[in-house]
Amino acid sequence: MAQKYYWKGYLKLSLVTCPVAMTPATSESEKVRFHTLNRETGNRVVSQYVDAVTGKPVKDENEAKGYARGENDYVILTDDDLDAVALDTVKTIDIEKFVPTDSIEWIYLEKPHYLMPNDAVGNEAFAVIRDAMKADKVLGVSKLVIGRRERAVVLEPRDQGIVLWTLRFGDEVRPEENYFADIDEEADPDLVPLVQQLIRKKSAKWSPDMVSDPIQEALLKLIAEKKKLLKPRKATKGKASSAPASNVVNIMDALRKSVNAEIKGRKAG
């Protein structure tokens, strides 16, 4: 079965471009989820959009985005309208800056995604960008449209791939000094070694099992017991989306042109 990806597009550094695919590094698909049912019939209860004035259901083809400009007065935007103003970052991760690996505070890192080559032709370009960032111990800074919203992102080389982190905006992060400034208690120096002893006794090598979900495990056990009395239904499978067309250029030529362009730009300045 072909791998399904959350996003497909291009990774770009100056004139070097390679097709890439991205998938979230975390998932909640294994979590137990419940559907709302009609207890009398056992059928699922579905939700639908209803016109707030007429009370009648709205067909899918009649749904549109609306921007309020007054009470009960909206500017309607269709999907075509929104697509017309799409930014280049919808399909391209253009690395604009590089920063030291330890320069971005953890609190700005929002959600990790795995970024990987999506075409054998672009493997070399991907590997060169990845390994160059590793060698210089830097992160790549770029922007990417996710869900019609442009987000700042950083690219972190890791193992054979790249981890792309979406970043929180500055106004989303609360300054820590607002909460820690009044903490002026100093630890008793005689007590610190005792706590250190406890820390050493409880120290262990990290394992994902340390953060297992006991409620999830209990629910799965309960569901397994009830499933013994029911006949399971077969799940339907979706189709994988087609890959984007390749616009890869020769990596060595692109690198030479990029470096020459930078040198000429400095001399001109």
Sequence and secondary structure as in RCSB ss.txt:
>XXXX:A:sequence
MAQKYYWKGYLKLSLVTCPVAMTPATSESEKVRFHTLNRETGNRVVSQYVDAVTGKPVKDENEAKGYARGENDYV
ILTDDDLDAVALDTVKTIDIEKFVPTDSIEWIYLEKPHYLMPNDAVGNEAFAVIRDAMKADKVLGVSKLVIGRRE
RAVVLEPRDQGIVLWTLRFGDEVRPEENYFADIDEEADPDLVPLVQQLIRKKSAKWSPDMVSDPIQEALLKLIAE
KKKLLKPRKATKGKASSAPASNVVNIMDALRKSVNAEIKGRKAG
>XXXX:A:secstr
     SEEEEEEETTEEEEEEEEES   TTS     B TTT  B     B TTT  B  GGG  EEEEEETTEEE
EE HHHHHHT  GGGTEEE  EEEETTSS GGGEEEEEEEEESSGGGHHHHHHHHHHHHHHTEEEEEEEEETTEE
EEEEEEEETTEEEEEEE  GGGS  THHHHTT      TTTHHHHHHHHHHH     GGGG  HHHHHHHHHHHH
HHTTS                    HHHHHHHHHHHHHHHHHH 
